[in-house]
């Protein structure tokens, strides 16, 4: 579930009846007379029409119906006698409109141990259409009273069906929880955008951001928004060049779950196949090296008996060996197999591995450099533990010469290039997902490193 917002609307909501606390100074005298009216009870639409101008009377009548609160309407009527478009009425109407059009209307957030099934009807006998996990968002379409309690008809993601109401929080509780579990992000809508040190166009540039990339938002201001990139830098971007959205976890259908599991199995199989090919090539290379060494020893021994004859034979052997090495040896093909295997292994963790600061476990979580170190270690490449040292390992290469398996170092953060202009990296605990794919230059690049050695 994604909500695209106008800047400033994501983090506020309004109560239709709580207007008195923000009334202007000009309303204070009018509000002072509210107590006497509220003591005497309600005011009818006829009374309102007789005492206030027509336009205001119509608005007050509308408020009476929509709010169902005659005393609140009576309070507004005091000010309505003073001017045609009283600020209090306008404030009430604006607040009511904001509440009716709230982003959180009909929003429900799941609160379950693991997941709960979505069914085809409001009954435990209904067919299972999908699952919704904890802290996922849904829109309530209807409320159904059944023999075993209240059910909601909900829509979440591509799934529409029924879940018992007890598994959701709604209203203000859901609104509060939504701000905690939602992923607020800014998508860049210009070719490149400067991340600034402070909310000022004259402020220093920290880094440059790429078009269509999403970055985590920490604060929304009227002119600038504060964003965090990975887990190492934060700064401000101008609101004119971004689009703010709130993403929530959603339900998953049975078909989508099967497709997700199949994709994970495909990535795992691809990594296993790439590793098998690499091992096979390394075995062939080792066998050839051993054969060459054995042949050299035999040649040396033969030289001791028939030097002239064996010298000629050795030259022919050397020529044949050289030709074979050029076509089948370790060279470019061998290094390509290793690069393919490294990328395939890293891709197994896309969308699955959690960000843990200081972590170095591919099971329980890593940070950016822990991820890089553990992936390369599987292929016999030992790297330092921190990104600021990894970013200077191996040989520097240009962007035009970059190949899958190279490291892209951003200063304080590091990623693995996977080809097609993209990197995979363990970004931050606030990113969705933590281990994600980004454009290779989604932030300013410090260095590109070949640590494979080919």
Secondary structure, 3 states (H helix, E strand, C coil): CEEEECCCCCCCCCCCCCCHHHCCHHHHHHHHCHHHHHHHCCCCHHHHHHHCCHHHHHHHHHHHHHHCCHHHHHHHHHHHCCCCCCHHHHHHHHHHHHHHCCCCCCEEEECCCCEEEEECCCCCCCCEEEEEECCEEEEEEEEEEECCEEEEEEEECCEEEEEEHHHEEEHHHHHHHHHHHCEEEEEECCCEEEEECCCCCCCCEEEEEECCCEEEEEEECCCEEEEEECCCEEEEEEHHHEEEEEECECCEEHHHHHHHHHHHHHHHHHHHHHHHHHHHHHHHHHHHHHHHHHHHHHHHHHHCCCHHHHHHHHHHHHHHHHHHHHHHCCHHHHHHHHHHHHHHHHHCCCCCCCECCCCEECCCEECHHHHHHHHHHCCCCCCCCCHHHHCCCCEECCHHHCCCCCEEECCCCEEEEEECCEEEEECCCCCCCCEEEEECCCCCCCEEEECCCC
